Structure formats: C-alpha cells, structure tokens
Amino acid sequence: MHLDWIDDILAVIDTGSLARAAERRFLTQSAFTRRVRMIEDRIGTSLFDRSRKPVEVRPGVRALEPELREISARLRRLQQELRLSAEHGDRRIVFACQHALATTISPRIVAELTSMDGVSVRVRSGNNDECLLLLASGEADFIVTYESQGMADSGRTDSFEVVDLGIDRFVPVCATSLLAERDAPTIPVISYPGGIFFRAVFDHHIAPFLPERSSFVPKAETALTLAACEYALQGMGVAWLPFSLVRKHLADERLHQLDELPTHPLQIRMRRLTRPSGARTDEIWRRLESIGPLSPPL
C-alpha cells in the first residue's frame, strides 16, 4: 500500500466527492478516477459506491479510516526521518532521557547541541531501564537519567562513561485544597507502579521514614511523573516528584511542599558507551561535559 494511495482514499473520505478529492490531490477528475480504479484493481475490490451521488465510501473502508490515518502519519514521519538521516549524516545525534527529565533538563542539552554547526538532534524518552537499553543497543548516542544513592548504580560499570550533571530532589507536594488534611489520619497519595525507578526510590528512601501518625493510602497510580504532577495539581493526593518538575508550581503556589515529610536527593547523570564512538561523538561529549551543572536551585 503506497502513501499516495492512502492519501487518495482519505481525500475521497474527507471531501465526499471524486471531483473535490481530485482538486485536493492536484489532479484532473479523469486522472484521479483512473488512479482510484487502479488502486481498486491492485487491492482486488471496490472502495467506493459510484452508483450513488455523491459517491459513498463503502462501510468496510469507513471502518478502516482511523487505521488509514495512522498509517499515513507514520509513513510521513518515516519519510522525514529518512530525509534527516540523509541530509545530516554523521552529524545527527540521538539522545535519550527519563520522562521526568524531558521537560526540565533536556531543553538545555538540546539547545547546546543544536548550537553546533550542522548538528541535528533526536530526543527519545523512556523509563530508566528503557534508556539503558537504547544506549546498549546503539539506538542512542548518550542518555541522561536519574540515579539514587544507596540503590544499584547501573551507570558505574566498565561499559559506560559517566558524567555527573548535578543534583535534583524527590519532594512531596500537594495542592492547596489538601493542606488542611496534612495531619489527617489517612492521607491520599499518588503512587508509582512496581518496576519504575521512582517506585524504587519511594520504597527505599521515603516509605521507611513516613510519620507513623498517618496512613498513606494510594489514590491513583501512574508511571509518568508528568501525569502524577497533574494529579497533584487536581488535588487528588500527595505526590513525590523531582523538584525541577514542580519548581514553577511551587513558585506560583499551585503546589506546596510538605516539609514534614521525607525527601531524597536524585543524582542527574549522563552516560555513553566506553567503546570507541568516533570523533563526532567525542566532540559532542566534550561539549556537554563543559556546560556545567544542570541541577535546579533547591
């Protein structure tokens, strides 16, 4: 199935007319009609009921409209990716970061990289383990993730070169509506599922130090810190989040830090594989090493 074929079909669906679809596709009506018949011949079935005026899309085709739109969008993204790869060649950098760092730390890194002549950047995000897999498989040139003291340090091995970029902090926050309940016997919490880095941080460094006077009950669970932040803003519960992520909400008092509850430092680290990576990657790595601490003022 060619992208042009999909776009032809979608043009008819959108306009409800072969004539108007032909205009959208910058073809004469006769040329467009011939192309539609060719598509139908190649597929082996008719797509439109031409006995009706205006032409009607057959129900089976209509049912596949969402999938056709998704495939069209994906093929366009693939075309763009191939074009960028061809244009930028070895000046293209792929860097991955944890979801929580995508909107806080990564903009500074991307700005630094794109200031270099001819460098194009692709940013991917995932959880801690996903970022490590991208690096190990060669799908990312380097990664930026959080680490926690007292937990297994996956970045301090002979396989990785590591640069410390600064310190963030895992802090408890809540909306104004929950401040009056901070001493209640039961306190709602936004939690993280098992297998997630922040769940491990909470279990190891937060849960053992929670005050015994209150019971902390999970109200909602999500693997995404951005979602947890939104839930906290909506007053659903207390959420432990990186300070860099909630700093602006604390400043405008949409969120409040609960100083009586435990916090924990988060180390921000950049890693790349120690195996030879070429002059291009070495140049960029040295540039990033020199940008200094990226941690927010705590």
C-alpha positions, 0 to 999 in steps of 0.5 A: 500500500503506497502513501499516495494511495492512502492519501487518495482514499482519505481525500475521497473520505474527507471531501465526499466527492471524486471531483473535490478529492481530485482538486485536493490531490492536484489532479484532473477528475479523469486522472484521479478516477483512473488512479482510484480504479487502479488502486481498486484493481491492485487491492482486488475490490471496490472502495467506493459506491459510484452508483450513488451521488455523491459517491459513498465510501463503502462501510468496510473502508469507513471502518478502516479510516482511523487505521488509514490515518495512522498509517499515513502519519507514520509513513510521513514521519518515516519519510522525514526521518529518512530525509534527516538521516540523509541530509545530516549524516554523521552529524545527527545525534540521538539522545535519550532521557527519563520522562521526568527529565524531558521537560526540565533538563533536556531543553538545555542539552538540546539547545547546546547541541543544536548550537553546533554547526550542522548538528541535528538532534533526536530526543527519545524518552523512556523509563530508566531501564528503557534508556539503558537499553537504547544506549546498549543497543546503539539506538542512542548516542548518550542518555541522561537519567536519574540515579539514587544513592544507596540503590544499584548504580547501573551507570558505574560499570566498565561499559559506560562513561559517566558524567555527573550533571548535578543534583535534583530532589524527590519532594512531596507536594500537594495542592492547596485544597489538601493542606488542611488534611496534612495531619489527617489520619489517612492521607491520599497519595499518588503512587508509582507502579512496581518496576519504575525507578521512582517506585524504587526510590519511594520504597527505599528512601521515603516509605521507611521514614513516613510519620507513623501518625498517618496512613498513606493510602494510594489514590491513583497510580501512574508511571509518568511523573508528568501525569502524577504532577497533574494529579497533584495539581487536581488535588487528588493526593500527595505526590513525590516528584523531582523538584525541577518538575514542580519548581514553577508550581511551587513558585506560583503556589499551585503546589506546596511542599510538605516539609514534614515529610521525607525527601531524597536527593536524585543524582542527574547523570549522563552516560555513553558507551566506553567503546570507541564512538568516533570523533563526532561523538567525542566532540559532542561529549566534550561539549556537554561535559563543559556546560556545567551543572544542570541541577535546579536551585533547591 
